[in-house]
Amino acid sequence: MRIPTLLGWFCFVLILHPNHSIAQDQLIDSLEQSLAQTNNDSLRLELLKKLTHLTAKTNVKKYFFYIQEGIQLADQIQDCNRLIGFHIEYSRYLAHSHTLDSALSVIEQARSYLTQTINPLNYLALLTQHAKLLESKGNIPEATRKYLEALKIAEEHQLPEVLAACYFGLNSLFFSQKMYAESIKYNKKCFDICDQLKPHRIPYCFGSVHNNLALFYFKQQQLDSALIHGLKAIEFKEKTRNIRALYMTYNIVGHTYLKKKDTLTAIDFHNKALATVKKMNHIIGLSETLTYLGKIYIKRKDTKALNSIIPQLDSIMPKIQAPHIWVNFLQVKRNYFEAKEDYKEALKLMKMQFEMVDSLRKEKNSTLVASLETKYETNKHKLEKELAQKELLLSMEKALKSKQYFMRITLFSILITVLLLYIASRLTIIRQQKVALNQAYEKLEAQKQNEVALLNLKALQAQMNPHFLFNALNSIQDLILMKDTKNAIIYFGKYSALIRKILLSSQKQFITLDKEIKTLQLYLDLEKLRFGKELTTVFNCPIPPDQQTNIHLPAMFIQPYIENAIKHGLFHKRGSKKLLVEFKIVDNFLVCLIEDNGIGQEKAKEIKEKRQHFHTGFATGAIQDRIQFLNQTMKKKIRVETEDLIDGEQALGTRVTLYFSLAE
């Protein structure tokens, strides 16, 4: 097969995107008529290839049909190049159908035909498609390796369209890992070669570049720049009628207008995306776009519009497996039922949402590890490239020396001496490079250890956050069972507010004092619901509000101490139960005083030993681990002092004092 023909098979949407025009449907009809009228197998394969390209973005059923026809015919006449191309198309179809394991199996089958063809473009096509599937599967390091391998071959052969494929793939991969500097670098490289592509591919290339820039600036909160590039991307994509990519850009622009609080314009662009995905019968895109619209309608309290959105989502969500889409769907549906005052259903959806959030947290930790591996693969590629260049220079110089040896035999001894000196210098350089590489590796290992410590700290925090919520849920359930609707609604609102604050704080290592105080007050309100009038709380904070916003402390750090005071100090005390929580600033320290009139530490310890279990609310050991992590990694130190309040031999309670350093 000729190289131009193979380029048509190259596994990248830029290459697959043909020259669309208003008469595309007529072109498809014309090709179908030609296919029906010819018996020439080679011509039929060429027609089937063109039809797969034309229907890939517009008619999924026809796209699948022509792929199967192409595979069958190419197999009959043993055309290995065509077989590879049609198998790549088939893997792409399976990937869009979210059957990634099957798509990877098809790629492996296509690789078996490589031994029967010598054209390097077949190998490049499989490499980039394999990389794209591995990225979708979550195997980021292996996807990076394959993209970089393809990029090296494309650079050697000066293939601009293959280079564009690799640049776009690496841009997407690094962006998903939040390695924005690397992502923008490859996006700019692609922009620089767009004009070198075939004329009908140029607008698609520029459209994709502007789309990537719009997404980047949106992530950076540079909304005006995001709009400029988003609208430019739409302009290019509408020219090419690339509807699969167009709906994503519509949604990006819609998000940007929503950030600018222009909800009406945001709705217009999301509706354009909705119309586009319905034409494509793209279930993932449909669910995402409907969810975006649902969130806007909830903000606008447009119940009528939500009554249309929710049933559509209910009908398609059973086909969706992506956890992040389910989290957004459950959020929209929960808010919908809250607006309808159906709190029982809203509570059920909230529990489902929490389970999904936990799943996503685990996935995020895996992504962080994959990001480190990606950085390692990238650095490894750079080192290999530099080494190859040095080896090339060395071989050229050796060849020159050999030529001089044959030309001037009299200079043989001098040349040998020079060569030995050169080799010695090269060995010295290699040793120096090896030392530098070892130092860089040790630095990377130290950085990994710090990041692992930080991840462990976040894991501890994530374990703390949801622990104390379940007792509150049981108390609210008791109110509902007693038909105390008014108080149930009040405390459910407080519970929802507390959940929101916990979810926000779980994403951060530190929060401001005013936010921590609000969270603690909500928590104490829910605890008072459990204990009723027996529990009296006093909450003092004479620190001015504007100063509170400038004081930062570890998120959800104080709550476990208050929980222990209630659970172990006050719970077993008969009669009036009092709890004091006070904040003040003493000698450049933020001091938090937690004092109860409970049974004291000794009595609490005796009760725990009698019950022969070790549950302590949220374990004090976990709190100590968190203090140790923070004191190891942060300049500001934390100190905890615990004191029993005693009158003679009578225990009057317990006082816990927390000190947070304010010094820079």
N, C-alpha and C positions, 0 to 999 in steps of 0.2 A: 504493500500500500504506500502511496506517495505521502510525503510529510504534510502537505496542506490538508490532505484527507484526515490524517491522524490528529491534526490540531483540532479538527471539528469534533473529535471524540474526547478531547481533553477534559478531565473531570473537574471542572470549575464552572460556576454559573455564569461567569463572564464569557467563557468560551461557548457555552451552550446557548447563550442568548442570541437568537438570529436577528436579522434585520427586519423588525416589525414594521408594518404599514397598515393603512386603513383597510387594504384588500387582503388581510391575512386569512380570513375565512375562505375567500375565493381561492387563495393559494392552496390551502389544505384540500379543498374540494378538487382542484385540478390535479394535485399529486395523488389523491385517492383514485381518481379516474385512471391516471397513468398506471398506477399499481395494479388495478384490476385488468388492464388491457395487455400488460407485458408478461412474457414468460421467461425473459432473460434474468437469470438468478442474480448476476452482478448488479444489473439495473434495479431489480427489486430491492436488493439490500441497500442501495444508495437512497432509493425512495423511502424505505422504512426508516433509515437514519434521519432523513430530513423531517419526516412526520413525527418521530419521537421528539425532536427538538422543538417543533412548532406546537405540539400539544402538551409539552411538559408543564407549562405555566397556566394552561387554559382549560384542559380537559383531561382529568386524571384517568378516567376509564379508557379513553382512546390511547393515552400515553402508555398504560400498562399493556393494552392489547398489542400495540406495535412493537413494544419491547419483546414480548413473548414470540411474536411472529419472526422478529429479527434473529433471536437466539436459535429458534428452530431451523430457519433457513441457513444461517451461517454454519451451524453444526452439520447440516446435510452436505454442504459443499466444502467443509473443512477450511473455512476462511477464519484463521485464528485472530487476525487483527480485528475483524468485525465482531468476533465472539467476545473479545476483551471489551470492546466499546459497548456492546449491548449489555454485558454483565455489569459494567460500571453504571449504566443507566438503571439497571434493575436494582442495584444496591442503593442508588439514590432514591428510587421509588420506595423501597422498603424503609429507608431512613425517615422519609417524610411520613410514612405510616407508623412510625415509632416502634418498629421491630428491628432494633439495632443489631441484636445477635444474629438474626437472619441475614441482614445486610453485610455483616462482617464475614459470614460464611460464604456469601456470593463472591466477595472480593478474594477470598482464599481460593475459590474455584477458578476465578479469572487468572490468578497468578500461575496456575498450572499450565496455562497456554503460553506463558512467556518463553518457554524453552523452544517453541516452534516459530518464534519471530525474533528478528535481530534489531528492530527499530527501538531506540532508547525512549521515544515518546510514549510507547506502551507502558514502560516501567514508570515513567514520570506520572502518567495518568493514574495508575494504580496507587502510587505513593501518596499523591495529594488526596485522592478519595479516601484511602485508608486512614490518613491523618485526620481528615474531617470527621470520619466515623468514630475514631478513637477519642477525639475531642468531645463529641456528643456523648460518648459512653462514660467520660470522666477520667480517661487515662491520659492526663495532660502531658506527663513526661515523654511517653512514647509518641504521642501526636507531635510534640515539639521536635523530637528527633527525626521523624519522617519528613516534616516540613523543611527542616534545615538540610536534610540529605537531598531533597528535591531541588531546593534553592541552589545548592552547590552545583548540581548538574546543569540547571537552567542558566546559571551564570557562565559556566564553561562553554555552553553551546550558544549563548546570546539569543535566547528565546523570550522575547518580551511578553508574550501572552502567558507563558508558563511562569515567568517571573511575577507577573501580576497576580496569578493564582496563588503563588506562595506568599507574596506580600499581604494579600487580603487574608489568607488563612492565618498567618502569624499575627497580623493586627487583631483579628478576632480572638485568637487564643490568648494573647497577652492582655487584652482588654478584659476578658473574663476572669483573669487572675489578678486584676487591678494593678498590673504593671504598666501604668499609663505612659510612661516615657518610652518604653520599648514599643508599645502599641502605636503611638503617634509617629515614631520613627519609620515603621514599616508602612503606615498609611501615607506618609509624605513620599516615600520611595515609589509607591504605586502612583501617586499623583504625577510624579516626574516622568513616568513612562506611559501615561494614558494616551498621549498624542502619538506614540509609536505603534499603537494597536491598529487593527483594521478599522476603517471609517465607521462601520455600523456598531462597533464595540466601544468606541470612544465615549459617547454619551452615557452608556451604562457604567463605564469605569468612573467617570467624573461623578455620576449620581451616587455611586457607592462610597466614594471618598468623602463627598459632602455629607452623606448620611452618617458615616463614622465620626466626622467632626462634630456634627449636631449632637450625637450621643455623648461624645467626650465633653463638650461644653455644658451640656445639661447636667452631667455628673459633677462638674466643677461649679455649678450654680451660676454660670455666665449665660443667663437666659437670652439676652439680646443676640449674642453670637450664635447660640444654639438655634434660634429662629432663623437667622440669616442663612445658615448652612442647611437647616431642615427644609426651608422653602426652596432653596436652590436644588437640593436633592430631588424634591418632588417635581420640579420643572424638568430635570433630566429624565427621571423615571417615567413621567407621563409621556414623554416623547418616545421612549422605547416600549411603552406598554408592558413593563415588567411588574405585573400586579402582585406577584409573590413578595417582592421586596418593597413595593409601594405601600402596602398596608402597614408595614412596620414604621415607615417614615411618617405616615399620617399619624400614627399613635405617638411617636416621639414629639411631633409638633403639638399634638393635643395635650400631652403632659406638660409641655413648656408653657402653653397658654394657661393651663390650670395653675401652674406655679405662679404665674403673673396675675392670678385671680380673675382671669377672663374666662369664666366657665362656659358662656354661650359659644365663643369661638372654639373652645376645647371640645365641646359637644359636636360641633360641626365637623371637626377633623376626625374625631373618633367614629362618627357616623359614616364618613367616607371610608375609613378603614373597615367598618362593619360591612358596608356594601361590597367592598373588594373581597373580603374573606368568604362571604357568602357565594360569590361567583366561583371562587376556587374550591369551595367545600373543604376549607382548611379548619379542622376542628380545634386545634390548639390556638390558632389565631382568632377564631370565633370566640372561644372561651375567654381569652385574655382581653379582647376588645369589649365584650359584654361586661366583664368585671370592671374595666376602667370606667365605662359609662355608669355602671351601678354605683360606684363610689361618688361620682359627681352628682348623680340624682339624689343620693343620700344627703350630701352636703346642701343641696338645694331643697331638700324635703319634698321632692317631687314623687309622691306615692303612686300617682297614676303611671308615670314612666316606669317605676320599679315593678309595678304589677305586670308589665310586659317583659321586663328584663329577667326577673327571677325564674319564671317558667322555662324560658329559653335555656338558661344556665342549668336548671334541674335536668333538662332533657339530654344535655351533652356531657355533663360532668362525669357520669359513670364510665365514659370512654377515655377519660383523662387519668394519667398516672402521676404526672409531675406534682411533687409536694408543694412547691411555691405557688402554683396555680390554685391548688386546693385551699391553701391558707387564705389567699385573697378572696376566693369564692365564699369561704365560711365567714370571713369578716363582713362581706357585703350582706350575706343572707342573715347573719346575726343582727346587724344594724337595722335591716329591714323588719325583722320581727320585733326588735325593740321599739321601732317607730310605730308598729301596730299594737304595742303593749302586750305582746304575747311573750312574757318573760320566761315561761317554762321552756318553750322552744328555743329562745335566745340562750338560756343557760346550757341547754344540751349542745347547741352549736359552739358555745364558748369552750366547753370541755374538749370537743373534737378539734377545735382550733389549737388549743394548748398542746395536744398530742402531736399535731402536725409541726408546730413550732419547735418542739423538742427534736423531732426528726431532722428538721432543717439545720438546727444547731450542730448536730452530729455531722451532717453533710458539710457544713461550713468548716469544721475542724479538719475534715479530710481535704477540703479545698486548700487550706492553708499549707498543709504538708505538701500537696501537689505543687503549690506555687514555689516552694523552696526547691523542689526537684526540677521544676521548669527552669529556674534561674541557674541551677547547676548545669543542665543540658545546654543552655544558651552560652554560658561561659566556656564550656567544654568545646562547643563548635568554634568559638572565636580562637581558642588556643590551637585547635587542629588546623584552622585556616592559616594562621600565622606560621605554624610549623611547616605546612605544605609549601608556603611561599619561600621560606628559608631553604628547604630542601631543593626547591627548583633552582634557586640562585646558586646553591652549592654544586648541583649537577652541571649547570651551565659553565661555571668556573672550572670544574674538572675537565669538561670537554675542551675548553679553551687551552688548558694546560697540556692536554694530550696532543692537540693540534700543533702547538709550539714545539712539543717534544719531537714530533716527526719532522718538522720543518728545520729545526735548529738543534741538531744532535749535540753540538758543542756546549749548549746551555743546559744539558741534562742535569748535571749536579746542582746547578743553581736553582733550577725549577723544583727539584726534589726538596731542597732546603726550604724554599719559599712555601711549598705545599705543606711540609711538616709544621712550619711555623703557623701557617693558616689553620691547620687542623687543631693545633694546640690552642690557638686563640678561640676557635669555635667550641672546643671542649670546655674552656674556661667560661665562655658565655653560657653554654648549656648548663654547667654546674650552677652558675649564678641564677639562671632562670629556674632551675630546680629548687634552689633555696627559696627564691621569691614565691614559687608556687606552693611550697610547703608552708611558708608563712601565711599566704593567702588562705590556704586550706584550714590552718589552725584558727585564723580569724573567723572564717565561716563557721567552724565548729563552735567557737565561743558564742557567735551570734545565734546559732541554732539553740544552744543551751539557754540563752537569755529568753529566746522566743518560746521555748518549751516551758520555762518557768512562768512566763506570762500567760501561756495557754492553760497551765495548771491552775493559776490564780483565777482565770475566767471560768474554768470548769467548777471550782469551788463556789464561786459567786453564783453560777447558774444553778448549782444544787441548792443554795440557800433560798433563792428567790421564791420558788413555788411552795416551800415546805409548810409555811404556817397558814396557807389559804384554805385548806380543806376543812378545818374546824369552823371557819366563818361560813363556808357553804352549808355545813350541817345546821348552823344556827339560823340562817336565812330559810332553809328548808323547813325548820320547825315553825317559823312564823307563817310560812305558806300553809302548812298543815293545820295550824291554829286559825287560819283564815284572817290573820292580822295583815290584810293587804297593804294598808298604808305604811306600816313600819317595814314590811317586806320590800316595798318599792324603794323606801328611803335607804335601807341598808344595802339593797341590791345596787343602787346607784353608787353608794360609797365603795362597795365591793368592785364595781366596774372601774371606778376611778383609781382604786388601788392597783387593780390588774394592769391598767394602762401605765401607771408609774413604774411598776415592777418590770414590765416589758421594756420600757425605755431605759431604766437604770441597768438592766441586765446586759445592754449593749455597750455600756460605758464602764470604765474602771473607776471614775470619780464623778461625783455630782456636787452641786452647790448646797450649802447648808439650808437655804430656804426650801429647796425641793425635798431634802431629807426630812425636814421638820414636817412638811405637809404629808409625806408618806407615813411617818410615825403617828401623826394625829389620826389619819384614816385607820391605821392598824389598831390604835387604842380604842377608837369608836367601835370597831368590830369586836374587840375583846370585851368591852363593856356590855355589848349585846349578849355575850355568853354568860357573864357573871351577874348582870342586872344591877340592882341598887347596892349590892354588897361591895362592889368595887368603886373606889373614889380615886380619880387621877388628878394630879396637879402638874401642869406643863408650863414651865417658865423659860422665857428666852428674851432677856433685856437687850440683846444685841440689835442695833438698828437694822432695818430691812435692807438698806442699800449696802451695808457691810456684809450681811448674810450672803448676798449674791456673789461676793468676791472670795468667800471662804469655800474651799473644796475639801471633801473628805471621801473615803472609799464608799462606793454605793452599797446600800443595804448592810452597813457594817454594824450599826447600833441596834437594829431591831432584834437580833438574836439574844442580846443581853436583856432587853425588856421582856422578851418571851421567857427567858429562864427565870427572871424575877417573878413573873406571873405563875408559870407552871410549877416551879419548885419552891418558891417562897410564899406566895399568896394562896395558891390552889388548896393547900392542905390546912390553911388557917381558918379557924372558925370565927364568925362575927365579921366586924368591919375590916375591909381590906383596903389599904392605902398605898398608892404608888406615886412617887415624885420623880419627874424628869426635868432636869434643869441644864441649860446651856449658859456658859459665860466665858469670858476671855481673861486669863490670868498669866502674866509673865510670858507673853508671846506664845501661849498655848490656848487652843480651844478646848475647854473642859466640859465634859458631859457627865453629869451626876445622875445616877439611877438608884433610888433608895426605896425600899419597901419595908412594911411592918410585918413581914411574914415570919415563918418559923425558924429562919436562920439556916446557915449552911450545914451545921452538924446534924440538925434534925432532918433536913432534906436528904442528907447522905444516908442516915439510918433508914428512912422510908425506902429509898432506892435499893438498899441492900436487902431489906425484908422482901421486897417484891422480886428480887433476883433478876433484874433486867437492866440494861445499860442505855436505854433511850433517854436522851436529854434535850428534847425539843429539836434544835439543830446542834449537833455535837460541839461541846466546848473545844474538843481536839481539833475540829475543822476550823474553828475561829482562831485558835492558836497557830495553825498552819498558815492561815491567811495573813496574820500579823507577821509571821516569819518571812513569808514571801515579800510583803510590802516593805519591811525593814531592810531586806536584802537588796531590793531593786530601786528603792526610792530614797531621795535625800531626806525628806521629811519623815521623822520617826513617830511611832505610835507606842503608847505605854498604857497598861491597864493595872489598876489597883483595886483589890477587893477587901472589904472590911466588915466583920460581924459587929452588929450593934448589940451590946450586952449591958444589962443592969444587974450587977452581981452575977448570979448564975442564970438569970432569966434572959432568953434571947428576944431582942426587940426588933430584929429584922436584919437586913443586909444592905450595904452601900457599895456600889461599883462605880469607880471613877475612871473615865477614859480621857487620855491626854493626846491631842493631835497637834503636832508641831506646826506653827505658822511661819517659821523662819525660812527664808529662801536658801 
